[in-house]
Amino acid sequence: MALEKLGKALNSALRKLARSSTVDEALIKEVVRDIQRALIQSDVNVRLVLQLTKRIQERALNEKPPAGVSPKEHVIKIVYEELTNFLGREAVPLEIKEKPTVLLAVGIQGSGKTTTIAKLARHLQKRGYKVGLVCTDTWRPGAYYQLKQLVEPFKIEVFGDPEEKDAVKLAREGVAYFKERGVDVIIVDTAGRHKEESGLIEEMKQISGAINPHEVILVIDGTIGQQAYNQALAFKEATPIGSIIVTKLDGSAKGGGALSAVAATGAPIKFIGVGERVEDLEPFDPKRFVSRLLGLGDIEGLLEKFEELQREQELKEEDVEKFLKGKFNLKDMYAQLEAMQKMGPLKQILQMIPGLGYSLPDDAVKVGEEKLRRYRIIMDSMTEEELENPDLINYSRIKRIARGSGTSTKEVRELLAQYNQMRKMFKSLDKRKLAKMAKKFGGFGGLGI
Ligand SMILES: Nc1nc2c(ncn2[C@@H]2O[C@H](COP(=O)(O)OP(=O)(O)OP(=O)(O)O)[C@@H](O)[C@H]2O)c(=O)[nH]1
């Protein structure tokens, strides 16, 4: 998870509130101090931290909770709101309005730019856009091959010529090439050799003048912490159509500093990089990010992920409901397992489920393709009634099902065990936290109040 350490520290500060019987001035001040410490440890600029925590303290001490809201909930809501504002308040999504939309990506060497372009291309492809990539890095011929290799599995085409020395020419030709092929989005990668922002911005201006992009995206390395401020500012001043992607937020101790520094410049952060794999890119939404960071759960994110899946898989709304409520039979389980295979690591999904916080179970419900195929065969030998209500399956039925499907009783039992495990897990989630969270996305399921 992005900023895991900061999240844990903030979560434990809020848990103090959740656990206490009364909320008084001393407690509020203690919690505010904990928040200060957590943010400073994550390299957030001290001046910004003080401004933020002062606001939290003032509001927490002076504002009266609205009717129906407990003082605890109220303070937590204030912390949530202020942190959200701190990181930019509203999500600013990447818009693909015209065909083709041309995006120009810039970033200092090692910022993760090439990887990020591959991630962005895949992200857009998953949403149904046909994407073409143009590599204009004339300094590092390897960049072209690196990009090609990253997107090869997804059949995304890369235009480039490692022999060519004129980056502007490459950019112009690449855009023309993909325009002719009718792609929806063209992403132009640039060289990252520059040691300073000035060189980077100069090249951006030159290429930009040649291809007239809809948006220039700056890729910033999240591990540089609050130093990101200067990079983001210089960029924002040079381009009116700039957005930012902050990378390497997985495992970075300074990620909080980088995110808040970029947000402080007013440049919109549209995505964050949370790992080395092509799938590890997340649209950045301050609200959702903060609620996850604080361990409040991310029901919105979860639902969106399901929506995405639904588009891919025609998963019905009632299936999503069943999944969330833990009411499902063997057929549903099969559909869910199949769905999960598509959705990527289950851990990421579970992390979004309110209430699970940090004690994530192992990937208990992730099964391989081969196993799924075996499950299908076993299920084909069950009666409709058994599929609807697996509790009916006794030992003699297990034997018959194994024989009928040409599998073993061990495998049948394994399938049933998996079903029971999943059912139990989702049921316990449901009971503990989901009901509260379901009321409104802004609930505080993760804190048990
Ligand atoms: N952990 C983690 N690593 C990342 C992330 N994004 C990129 N990286 C890694 O950062 C390193 C540099 O990434 P590149 O994409 O090669 O960097 P670049 O900025 O394109 O570098 P140049 O092509 O030289 O300009 C690689 O090892 C990437 O795998 C991320 O979000 N998380």
The ligand as a Gaussian input file, in Angstrom:
#p B3LYP/6-31G(d) Opt

LIG

0 1
 N        8.589000       0.499000      -6.460000
 C        8.329000       1.213000      -7.540000
 N        9.235000       1.308000      -8.510000
 C        8.954000       2.025000      -9.600000
 C        7.714000       2.701000      -9.749000
 N        7.735000       3.337000     -10.940000
 C        8.931000       3.055000     -11.500000
 N        9.679000       2.285000     -10.697000
 C       11.045000       1.791000     -10.913000
 O       11.924000       2.891000     -11.020000
 C       13.011000       2.565000     -11.869000
 C       13.211000       3.645000     -12.926000
 O       12.111000       3.609000     -13.794000
 P       12.205000       3.978000     -15.330000
 O       10.823000       3.899000     -15.851000
 O       13.249000       3.200000     -16.012000
 O       12.703000       5.463000     -15.185000
 P       12.768000       6.648000     -16.210000
 O       12.400000       7.851000     -15.447000
 O       12.009000       6.356000     -17.428000
 O       14.276000       6.708000     -16.559000
 P       14.856000       7.231000     -17.927000
 O       14.257000       6.389000     -19.002000
 O       16.315000       7.010000     -17.764000
 O       14.473000       8.646000     -18.036000
 C       12.692000       1.210000     -12.451000
 O       13.420000       0.224000     -11.773000
 C       11.206000       1.046000     -12.197000
 O       10.827000      -0.303000     -12.053000
 C        6.758000       2.598000      -8.684000
 O        5.659000       3.161000      -8.693000
 N        7.119000       1.833000      -7.611000

